[in-house]
């Protein structure tokens, strides 16, 4: 697999985990430490994905 593809997959998995953690916090589905851990792992995946955000 190309590196760009791996970085894109890592970015999308990070987005999914971060949003899942946020939804679990909103609906109070799991204990607080588990929700925080899921959110932090998602943010870490996004931060290390090396995907460029060309917004401007």
HTML snippet that shows the backbone in 3Dmol.js (N, CA, C, O; Angstrom):
<script src="https://3Dmol.org/build/3Dmol-min.js"></script>
<div id="view" style="width:600px;height:400px;position:relative"></div>
<script>
const pdb = `
ATOM      1  N   UNK A   1       0.825  -1.179   0.000  1.00  0.00           N
ATOM      2  CA  UNK A   1       0.000   0.000   0.000  1.00  0.00           C
ATOM      3  C   UNK A   1       0.874   1.249   0.000  1.00  0.00           C
ATOM      4  O   UNK A   1       1.959   1.253   0.582  1.00  0.00           O
ATOM      5  N   UNK A   2       0.406   2.295  -0.646  1.00  0.00           N
ATOM      6  CA  UNK A   2       1.137   3.553  -0.658  1.00  0.00           C
ATOM      7  C   UNK A   2       1.032   4.225   0.710  1.00  0.00           C
ATOM      8  O   UNK A   2       0.074   4.018   1.455  1.00  0.00           O
ATOM      9  N   UNK A   3       2.043   5.033   1.015  1.00  0.00           N
ATOM     10  CA  UNK A   3       2.039   5.754   2.293  1.00  0.00           C
ATOM     11  C   UNK A   3       0.846   6.699   2.395  1.00  0.00           C
ATOM     12  O   UNK A   3       0.250   6.837   3.464  1.00  0.00           O
ATOM     13  N   UNK A   4       0.496   7.351   1.281  1.00  0.00           N
ATOM     14  CA  UNK A   4      -0.622   8.285   1.303  1.00  0.00           C
ATOM     15  C   UNK A   4      -1.907   7.560   1.668  1.00  0.00           C
ATOM     16  O   UNK A   4      -2.725   8.092   2.419  1.00  0.00           O
ATOM     17  N   UNK A   5      -2.094   6.362   1.150  1.00  0.00           N
ATOM     18  CA  UNK A   5      -3.285   5.579   1.458  1.00  0.00           C
ATOM     19  C   UNK A   5      -3.314   5.207   2.931  1.00  0.00           C
ATOM     20  O   UNK A   5      -4.366   5.263   3.568  1.00  0.00           O
ATOM     21  N   UNK A   6      -2.169   4.830   3.472  1.00  0.00           N
ATOM     22  CA  UNK A   6      -2.100   4.472   4.889  1.00  0.00           C
ATOM     23  C   UNK A   6      -2.417   5.689   5.747  1.00  0.00           C
ATOM     24  O   UNK A   6      -3.135   5.574   6.740  1.00  0.00           O
ATOM     25  N   UNK A   7      -1.886   6.863   5.375  1.00  0.00           N
ATOM     26  CA  UNK A   7      -2.160   8.073   6.140  1.00  0.00           C
ATOM     27  C   UNK A   7      -3.639   8.447   6.062  1.00  0.00           C
ATOM     28  O   UNK A   7      -4.218   8.896   7.051  1.00  0.00           O
ATOM     29  N   UNK A   8      -4.252   8.266   4.894  1.00  0.00           N
ATOM     30  CA  UNK A   8      -5.679   8.560   4.762  1.00  0.00           C
ATOM     31  C   UNK A   8      -6.516   7.627   5.627  1.00  0.00           C
ATOM     32  O   UNK A   8      -7.448   8.068   6.299  1.00  0.00           O
ATOM     33  N   UNK A   9      -6.185   6.338   5.614  1.00  0.00           N
ATOM     34  CA  UNK A   9      -6.918   5.378   6.441  1.00  0.00           C
ATOM     35  C   UNK A   9      -6.757   5.736   7.916  1.00  0.00           C
ATOM     36  O   UNK A   9      -7.726   5.693   8.674  1.00  0.00           O
ATOM     37  N   UNK A  10      -5.542   6.087   8.325  1.00  0.00           N
ATOM     38  CA  UNK A  10      -5.286   6.466   9.714  1.00  0.00           C
ATOM     39  C   UNK A  10      -6.101   7.710  10.079  1.00  0.00           C
ATOM     40  O   UNK A  10      -6.635   7.793  11.185  1.00  0.00           O
ATOM     41  N   UNK A  11      -6.201   8.671   9.166  1.00  0.00           N
ATOM     42  CA  UNK A  11      -6.971   9.886   9.420  1.00  0.00           C
ATOM     43  C   UNK A  11      -8.452   9.564   9.605  1.00  0.00           C
ATOM     44  O   UNK A  11      -9.082  10.052  10.543  1.00  0.00           O
ATOM     45  N   UNK A  12      -9.007   8.744   8.712  1.00  0.00           N
ATOM     46  CA  UNK A  12     -10.430   8.423   8.795  1.00  0.00           C
ATOM     47  C   UNK A  12     -10.766   7.598  10.031  1.00  0.00           C
ATOM     48  O   UNK A  12     -11.818   7.802  10.637  1.00  0.00           O
ATOM     49  N   UNK A  13      -9.896   6.675  10.413  1.00  0.00           N
ATOM     50  CA  UNK A  13     -10.112   5.907  11.641  1.00  0.00           C
ATOM     51  C   UNK A  13     -10.061   6.845  12.846  1.00  0.00           C
ATOM     52  O   UNK A  13     -10.837   6.690  13.789  1.00  0.00           O
ATOM     53  N   UNK A  14      -9.153   7.810  12.815  1.00  0.00           N
ATOM     54  CA  UNK A  14      -9.069   8.790  13.895  1.00  0.00           C
ATOM     55  C   UNK A  14     -10.322   9.635  14.005  1.00  0.00           C
ATOM     56  O   UNK A  14     -10.803   9.895  15.107  1.00  0.00           O
ATOM     57  N   UNK A  15     -10.855  10.067  12.867  1.00  0.00           N
ATOM     58  CA  UNK A  15     -12.106  10.841  12.868  1.00  0.00           C
ATOM     59  C   UNK A  15     -13.237  10.014  13.464  1.00  0.00           C
ATOM     60  O   UNK A  15     -14.009  10.509  14.285  1.00  0.00           O
ATOM     61  N   UNK A  16     -13.334   8.754  13.049  1.00  0.00           N
ATOM     62  CA  UNK A  16     -14.399   7.886  13.551  1.00  0.00           C
ATOM     63  C   UNK A  16     -14.271   7.695  15.056  1.00  0.00           C
ATOM     64  O   UNK A  16     -15.267   7.779  15.775  1.00  0.00           O
ATOM     65  N   UNK A  17     -13.059   7.438  15.544  1.00  0.00           N
ATOM     66  CA  UNK A  17     -12.868   7.242  16.983  1.00  0.00           C
ATOM     67  C   UNK A  17     -13.149   8.521  17.770  1.00  0.00           C
ATOM     68  O   UNK A  17     -13.776   8.467  18.828  1.00  0.00           O
ATOM     69  N   UNK A  18     -12.700   9.657  17.274  1.00  0.00           N
ATOM     70  CA  UNK A  18     -12.933  10.915  17.984  1.00  0.00           C
ATOM     71  C   UNK A  18     -14.426  11.230  18.057  1.00  0.00           C
ATOM     72  O   UNK A  18     -14.924  11.651  19.102  1.00  0.00           O
ATOM     73  N   UNK A  19     -15.135  11.027  16.956  1.00  0.00           N
ATOM     74  CA  UNK A  19     -16.576  11.289  16.965  1.00  0.00           C
ATOM     75  C   UNK A  19     -17.333  10.275  17.813  1.00  0.00           C
ATOM     76  O   UNK A  19     -18.320  10.621  18.463  1.00  0.00           O
ATOM     77  N   UNK A  20     -16.876   9.019  17.810  1.00  0.00           N
ATOM     78  CA  UNK A  20     -17.494   8.003  18.657  1.00  0.00           C
ATOM     79  C   UNK A  20     -17.296   8.349  20.127  1.00  0.00           C
ATOM     80  O   UNK A  20     -18.227   8.231  20.925  1.00  0.00           O
ATOM     81  N   UNK A  21     -16.089   8.775  20.488  1.00  0.00           N
ATOM     82  CA  UNK A  21     -15.831   9.190  21.864  1.00  0.00           C
ATOM     83  C   UNK A  21     -16.702  10.369  22.270  1.00  0.00           C
ATOM     84  O   UNK A  21     -17.213  10.409  23.389  1.00  0.00           O
ATOM     85  N   UNK A  22     -16.873  11.329  21.367  1.00  0.00           N
ATOM     86  CA  UNK A  22     -17.723  12.485  21.662  1.00  0.00           C
ATOM     87  C   UNK A  22     -19.181  12.072  21.826  1.00  0.00           C
ATOM     88  O   UNK A  22     -19.870  12.566  22.719  1.00  0.00           O
ATOM     89  N   UNK A  23     -19.652  11.174  20.975  1.00  0.00           N
ATOM     90  CA  UNK A  23     -21.036  10.710  21.089  1.00  0.00           C
ATOM     91  C   UNK A  23     -21.248   9.930  22.382  1.00  0.00           C
ATOM     92  O   UNK A  23     -22.286  10.062  23.032  1.00  0.00           O
ATOM     93  N   UNK A  24     -20.260   9.115  22.753  1.00  0.00           N
ATOM     94  CA  UNK A  24     -20.381   8.365  24.004  1.00  0.00           C
ATOM     95  C   UNK A  24     -20.384   9.298  25.208  1.00  0.00           C
ATOM     96  O   UNK A  24     -21.067   9.032  26.197  1.00  0.00           O
ATOM     97  N   UNK A  25     -19.623  10.393  25.130  1.00  0.00           N
ATOM     98  CA  UNK A  25     -19.656  11.368  26.221  1.00  0.00           C
ATOM     99  C   UNK A  25     -21.016  12.047  26.285  1.00  0.00           C
ATOM    100  O   UNK A  25     -21.539  12.293  27.372  1.00  0.00           O
ATOM    101  N   UNK A  26     -21.586  12.347  25.136  1.00  0.00           N
ATOM    102  CA  UNK A  26     -22.884  13.018  25.100  1.00  0.00           C
ATOM    103  C   UNK A  26     -23.988  12.119  25.644  1.00  0.00           C
ATOM    104  O   UNK A  26     -24.833  12.572  26.417  1.00  0.00           O
ATOM    105  N   UNK A  27     -23.986  10.839  25.242  1.00  0.00           N
ATOM    106  CA  UNK A  27     -25.041   9.919  25.660  1.00  0.00           C
ATOM    107  C   UNK A  27     -24.690   9.124  26.918  1.00  0.00           C
ATOM    108  O   UNK A  27     -25.503   8.329  27.389  1.00  0.00           O
ATOM    109  N   UNK A  28     -23.489   9.327  27.467  1.00  0.00           N
ATOM    110  CA  UNK A  28     -23.030   8.673  28.695  1.00  0.00           C
ATOM    111  C   UNK A  28     -23.163   7.152  28.617  1.00  0.00           C
ATOM    112  O   UNK A  28     -23.810   6.534  29.462  1.00  0.00           O
ATOM    113  N   UNK A  29     -22.544   6.553  27.592  1.00  0.00           N
ATOM    114  CA  UNK A  29     -22.678   5.113  27.367  1.00  0.00           C
ATOM    115  C   UNK A  29     -21.662   4.274  28.127  1.00  0.00           C
ATOM    116  O   UNK A  29     -22.010   3.193  28.603  1.00  0.00           O
ATOM    117  N   UNK A  30     -20.443   4.720  28.257  1.00  0.00           N
ATOM    118  CA  UNK A  30     -19.388   3.971  28.937  1.00  0.00           C
ATOM    119  C   UNK A  30     -18.894   4.773  30.132  1.00  0.00           C
ATOM    120  O   UNK A  30     -19.248   5.943  30.280  1.00  0.00           O
ATOM    121  N   UNK A  31     -18.077   4.156  30.988  1.00  0.00           N
ATOM    122  CA  UNK A  31     -17.465   4.936  32.068  1.00  0.00           C
ATOM    123  C   UNK A  31     -16.584   6.062  31.505  1.00  0.00           C
ATOM    124  O   UNK A  31     -16.071   5.966  30.390  1.00  0.00           O
ATOM    125  N   UNK A  32     -16.423   7.105  32.283  1.00  0.00           N
ATOM    126  CA  UNK A  32     -15.707   8.300  31.825  1.00  0.00           C
ATOM    127  C   UNK A  32     -14.289   7.997  31.336  1.00  0.00           C
ATOM    128  O   UNK A  32     -13.915   8.498  30.275  1.00  0.00           O
ATOM    129  N   UNK A  33     -13.473   7.199  32.051  1.00  0.00           N
ATOM    130  CA  UNK A  33     -12.113   6.952  31.546  1.00  0.00           C
ATOM    131  C   UNK A  33     -12.087   6.267  30.174  1.00  0.00           C
ATOM    132  O   UNK A  33     -11.209   6.551  29.360  1.00  0.00           O
ATOM    133  N   UNK A  34     -13.025   5.384  29.919  1.00  0.00           N
ATOM    134  CA  UNK A  34     -13.075   4.708  28.616  1.00  0.00           C
ATOM    135  C   UNK A  34     -13.435   5.693  27.510  1.00  0.00           C
ATOM    136  O   UNK A  34     -12.854   5.648  26.425  1.00  0.00           O
ATOM    137  N   UNK A  35     -14.373   6.568  27.774  1.00  0.00           N
ATOM    138  CA  UNK A  35     -14.767   7.561  26.766  1.00  0.00           C
ATOM    139  C   UNK A  35     -13.616   8.508  26.459  1.00  0.00           C
ATOM    140  O   UNK A  35     -13.366   8.833  25.299  1.00  0.00           O
ATOM    141  N   UNK A  36     -12.921   8.945  27.492  1.00  0.00           N
ATOM    142  CA  UNK A  36     -11.795   9.859  27.297  1.00  0.00           C
ATOM    143  C   UNK A  36     -10.678   9.170  26.513  1.00  0.00           C
ATOM    144  O   UNK A  36     -10.067   9.777  25.634  1.00  0.00           O
ATOM    145  N   UNK A  37     -10.414   7.905  26.833  1.00  0.00           N
ATOM    146  CA  UNK A  37      -9.359   7.166  26.133  1.00  0.00           C
ATOM    147  C   UNK A  37      -9.680   7.019  24.652  1.00  0.00           C
ATOM    148  O   UNK A  37      -8.800   7.203  23.810  1.00  0.00           O
ATOM    149  N   UNK A  38     -10.920   6.690  24.322  1.00  0.00           N
ATOM    150  CA  UNK A  38     -11.321   6.552  22.915  1.00  0.00           C
ATOM    151  C   UNK A  38     -11.134   7.876  22.178  1.00  0.00           C
ATOM    152  O   UNK A  38     -10.623   7.897  21.058  1.00  0.00           O
ATOM    153  N   UNK A  39     -11.544   8.972  22.798  1.00  0.00           N
ATOM    154  CA  UNK A  39     -11.383  10.283  22.174  1.00  0.00           C
ATOM    155  C   UNK A  39      -9.931  10.672  21.976  1.00  0.00           C
ATOM    156  O   UNK A  39      -9.567  11.215  20.932  1.00  0.00           O
ATOM    157  N   UNK A  40      -9.093  10.397  22.976  1.00  0.00           N
ATOM    158  CA  UNK A  40      -7.674  10.754  22.872  1.00  0.00           C
ATOM    159  C   UNK A  40      -6.973   9.913  21.813  1.00  0.00           C
ATOM    160  O   UNK A  40      -6.136  10.430  21.073  1.00  0.00           O
ATOM    161  N   UNK A  41      -7.298   8.638  21.728  1.00  0.00           N
ATOM    162  CA  UNK A  41      -6.703   7.787  20.684  1.00  0.00           C
ATOM    163  C   UNK A  41      -7.102   8.300  19.302  1.00  0.00           C
ATOM    164  O   UNK A  41      -6.276   8.340  18.390  1.00  0.00           O
ATOM    165  N   UNK A  42      -8.361   8.691  19.147  1.00  0.00           N
ATOM    166  CA  UNK A  42      -8.805   9.255  17.876  1.00  0.00           C
ATOM    167  C   UNK A  42      -8.061  10.526  17.513  1.00  0.00           C
ATOM    168  O   UNK A  42      -7.642  10.700  16.369  1.00  0.00           O
ATOM    169  N   UNK A  43      -7.893  11.421  18.490  1.00  0.00           N
ATOM    170  CA  UNK A  43      -7.154  12.663  18.234  1.00  0.00           C
ATOM    171  C   UNK A  43      -5.691  12.392  17.914  1.00  0.00           C
ATOM    172  O   UNK A  43      -5.104  13.070  17.071  1.00  0.00           O
ATOM    173  N   UNK A  44      -5.098  11.406  18.582  1.00  0.00           N
ATOM    174  CA  UNK A  44      -3.701  11.058  18.303  1.00  0.00           C
ATOM    175  C   UNK A  44      -3.544  10.511  16.885  1.00  0.00           C
ATOM    176  O   UNK A  44      -2.569  10.825  16.202  1.00  0.00           O
ATOM    177  N   UNK A  45      -4.494   9.701  16.446  1.00  0.00           N
ATOM    178  CA  UNK A  45      -4.429   9.179  15.076  1.00  0.00           C
ATOM    179  C   UNK A  45      -4.558  10.302  14.051  1.00  0.00           C
ATOM    180  O   UNK A  45      -3.870  10.300  13.030  1.00  0.00           O
ATOM    181  N   UNK A  46      -5.432  11.251  14.325  1.00  0.00           N
ATOM    182  CA  UNK A  46      -5.588  12.387  13.416  1.00  0.00           C
ATOM    183  C   UNK A  46      -4.300  13.207  13.371  1.00  0.00           C
ATOM    184  O   UNK A  46      -3.855  13.615  12.298  1.00  0.00           O
ATOM    185  N   UNK A  47      -3.708  13.445  14.533  1.00  0.00           N
ATOM    186  CA  UNK A  47      -2.509  14.284  14.610  1.00  0.00           C
ATOM    187  C   UNK A  47      -1.308  13.644  13.929  1.00  0.00           C
ATOM    188  O   UNK A  47      -0.456  14.353  13.395  1.00  0.00           O
ATOM    189  N   UNK A  48      -1.224  12.331  13.938  1.00  0.00           N
ATOM    190  CA  UNK A  48      -0.062  11.654  13.359  1.00  0.00           C
ATOM    191  C   UNK A  48      -0.308  11.143  11.944  1.00  0.00           C
ATOM    192  O   UNK A  48       0.535  10.437  11.392  1.00  0.00           O
ATOM    193  N   UNK A  49      -1.443  11.485  11.349  1.00  0.00           N
ATOM    194  CA  UNK A  49      -1.775  10.940  10.033  1.00  0.00           C
ATOM    195  C   UNK A  49      -1.044  11.639   8.888  1.00  0.00           C
ATOM    196  O   UNK A  49      -1.015  11.115   7.774  1.00  0.00           O
ATOM    197  N   UNK A  50      -0.461  12.794   9.131  1.00  0.00           N
ATOM    198  CA  UNK A  50       0.256  13.568   8.104  1.00  0.00           C
ATOM    199  C   UNK A  50      -0.627  13.927   6.917  1.00  0.00           C
ATOM    200  O   UNK A  50      -0.140  14.077   5.796  1.00  0.00           O
ATOM    201  N   UNK A  51      -1.895  14.061   7.160  1.00  0.00           N
ATOM    202  CA  UNK A  51      -2.800  14.478   6.100  1.00  0.00           C
ATOM    203  C   UNK A  51      -2.876  15.996   6.098  1.00  0.00           C
ATOM    204  O   UNK A  51      -3.046  16.619   7.147  1.00  0.00           O
ATOM    205  N   UNK A  52      -2.750  16.589   4.915  1.00  0.00           N
ATOM    206  CA  UNK A  52      -2.782  18.042   4.810  1.00  0.00           C
ATOM    207  C   UNK A  52      -4.219  18.499   4.634  1.00  0.00           C
ATOM    208  O   UNK A  52      -4.975  17.953   3.830  1.00  0.00           O
ATOM    209  N   UNK A  53      -4.574  19.509   5.402  1.00  0.00           N
ATOM    210  CA  UNK A  53      -5.910  20.080   5.326  1.00  0.00           C
ATOM    211  C   UNK A  53      -5.828  21.361   4.504  1.00  0.00           C
ATOM    212  O   UNK A  53      -5.472  22.414   5.033  1.00  0.00           O
ATOM    213  N   UNK A  54      -6.150  21.283   3.235  1.00  0.00           N
ATOM    214  CA  UNK A  54      -6.094  22.440   2.346  1.00  0.00           C
ATOM    215  C   UNK A  54      -7.445  23.150   2.364  1.00  0.00           C
ATOM    216  O   UNK A  54      -8.286  22.939   1.489  1.00  0.00           O
ATOM    217  N   UNK A  55      -7.637  23.994   3.374  1.00  0.00           N
ATOM    218  CA  UNK A  55      -8.912  24.679   3.506  1.00  0.00           C
ATOM    219  C   UNK A  55      -8.934  26.016   2.782  1.00  0.00           C
ATOM    220  O   UNK A  55      -9.989  26.464   2.331  1.00  0.00           O
ATOM    221  N   UNK A  56      -7.792  26.646   2.670  1.00  0.00           N
ATOM    222  CA  UNK A  56      -7.766  27.972   2.046  1.00  0.00           C
ATOM    223  C   UNK A  56      -7.169  27.927   0.664  1.00  0.00           C
ATOM    224  O   UNK A  56      -7.073  28.959   0.000  1.00  0.00           O
TER     225      UNK A  56
END
`;
const viewer = $3Dmol.createViewer("view");
viewer.addModel(pdb, "pdb");
viewer.setStyle({}, {cartoon: {color: "spectrum"}});
viewer.zoomTo();
viewer.render();
</script>
